[in-house]
Amino acid sequence: MVRPAPGRVLRGCVLPLAMALAGMPAQAQVFDGEWTASYTSGGGNAREADVRIAGRAGTWALRPRPGKDRKDPCVGRPFPLVLGEGGAGAAVLRVEASATVSGCDDRTLTVQAVDANTLAGQFSNGTAVTLTRR
């Protein structure tokens, strides 16, 4: 069996991976900032969340509705958010609520920049969501 020279292994595997990872932070910077997410829940309720993104991480905090959600442990609490690549200028935001509070639902949404102050996309269930820069 013929083995490739050590230099070829590095150029063939590590170099393309390093180049791909080097381009990711520039893409992530487009999404950096503080945002208000707006969407309509499955029950027809207008909902908003405060979203903070810095690099590949951030937080998602669902805002309580006036006179409701007081005892809901999944509302008003910042949950970890992880930014992933969605391809073609899009990003996948993964809200890891269950990692913080057992019983809270994780969410995944894909968004794309419409302009410098607006991201538009949808949750994994197809619900439309808009993020507006604050």
C-alpha positions as CSV (number, residue, x, y, z in Angstrom):
1,M,0.0,0.0,0.0
2,V,1.3,3.4,-1.0
3,R,0.9,6.2,1.6
4,P,0.8,9.8,0.6
5,A,3.6,12.1,1.6
6,P,2.9,13.9,4.9
7,G,2.7,17.3,3.2
8,R,0.1,16.1,0.8
9,V,-2.2,15.0,3.7
10,L,-2.0,18.4,5.2
11,R,-2.7,20.2,2.0
12,G,-5.5,17.8,1.0
13,C,-7.4,17.8,4.3
14,V,-6.3,20.4,6.8
15,L,-5.7,23.3,4.5
16,P,-9.2,23.3,2.9
17,L,-10.8,22.9,6.3
18,A,-8.8,25.8,7.7
19,M,-9.7,28.0,4.7
20,A,-13.4,27.2,5.2
21,L,-13.3,28.0,8.9
22,A,-11.4,31.2,8.3
23,G,-14.3,32.5,6.1
24,M,-17.0,31.7,8.7
25,P,-16.3,34.6,11.1
26,A,-16.7,37.2,8.4
27,Q,-20.1,35.8,7.6
28,A,-21.0,35.6,11.2
29,Q,-20.3,39.3,11.7
30,V,-23.2,40.2,9.4
31,F,-25.5,38.7,12.1
32,D,-23.7,40.3,15.1
33,G,-25.7,42.7,17.2
34,E,-28.9,43.0,19.2
35,W,-32.2,42.1,17.5
36,T,-35.9,41.8,18.1
37,A,-37.4,38.6,16.7
38,S,-41.1,38.8,15.7
39,Y,-43.3,35.9,14.7
40,T,-46.7,34.4,15.1
41,S,-46.9,31.3,17.3
42,G,-48.8,28.2,16.3
43,G,-51.7,29.4,18.5
44,G,-51.9,32.6,16.5
45,N,-50.3,34.8,19.2
46,A,-47.9,37.5,18.2
47,R,-44.5,36.8,19.9
48,E,-41.3,38.7,20.3
49,A,-37.8,37.7,21.5
50,D,-34.7,39.6,22.4
51,V,-31.8,38.2,20.5
52,R,-28.1,38.9,21.0
53,I,-25.5,37.5,18.6
54,A,-21.7,37.9,18.9
55,G,-19.6,35.8,16.6
56,R,-20.9,32.2,16.7
57,A,-22.9,32.5,20.0
58,G,-25.5,34.5,21.7
59,T,-28.8,34.5,23.6
60,W,-32.5,34.2,22.9
61,A,-35.0,35.5,25.4
62,L,-38.7,35.2,24.7
63,R,-40.6,38.3,25.9
64,P,-43.6,37.8,28.2
65,R,-47.0,38.8,26.8
66,P,-48.8,41.5,28.8
67,G,-50.8,39.8,31.6
68,K,-49.6,36.3,30.6
69,D,-46.6,34.0,30.8
70,R,-45.8,35.0,34.4
71,K,-45.3,31.5,35.6
72,D,-43.8,30.1,32.4
73,P,-40.2,29.2,33.1
74,C,-39.4,29.3,29.4
75,V,-40.3,33.0,29.0
76,G,-38.1,36.0,29.9
77,R,-35.0,33.9,30.4
78,P,-32.0,34.2,28.1
79,F,-31.2,30.8,26.5
80,P,-28.0,29.9,24.7
81,L,-28.0,30.5,21.0
82,V,-25.5,29.0,18.6
83,L,-24.9,30.3,15.1
84,G,-24.2,27.9,12.3
85,E,-23.7,28.2,8.6
86,G,-26.9,28.0,6.5
87,G,-25.3,28.3,3.1
88,A,-25.6,31.1,0.5
89,G,-25.5,34.0,3.0
90,A,-27.9,32.3,5.4
91,A,-27.3,31.4,9.1
92,V,-28.9,28.7,11.2
93,L,-29.7,29.8,14.7
94,R,-30.1,27.0,17.2
95,V,-31.7,28.0,20.5
96,E,-30.7,25.5,23.2
97,A,-33.4,26.2,25.8
98,S,-33.6,22.6,27.1
99,A,-29.9,22.9,28.1
100,T,-30.9,25.5,30.6
101,V,-34.4,24.6,31.7
102,S,-35.7,21.0,31.4
103,G,-39.0,21.0,29.5
104,C,-38.3,24.2,27.5
105,D,-38.3,23.6,23.7
106,D,-35.2,24.0,21.6
107,R,-35.7,26.0,18.4
108,T,-33.9,26.1,15.1
109,L,-34.4,28.9,12.6
110,T,-32.7,29.8,9.4
111,V,-32.3,33.5,8.5
112,Q,-30.8,35.6,5.8
113,A,-29.9,39.3,5.7
114,V,-32.5,41.4,3.8
115,D,-30.6,44.6,4.6
116,A,-28.2,45.8,7.3
117,N,-31.1,46.0,9.8
118,T,-33.3,43.1,8.9
119,L,-33.0,39.3,8.9
120,A,-35.8,37.2,7.5
121,G,-36.4,33.5,7.6
122,Q,-38.3,30.7,9.2
123,F,-38.3,28.2,12.1
124,S,-37.8,24.5,11.3
125,N,-41.6,24.1,11.4
126,G,-42.0,26.7,8.6
127,T,-43.2,29.6,10.8
128,A,-42.0,32.9,9.4
129,V,-39.7,35.1,11.6
130,T,-38.2,38.5,11.1
131,L,-35.3,39.9,13.2
132,T,-35.0,43.7,13.3
133,R,-31.8,45.3,14.6
134,R,-32.2,47.4,17.7
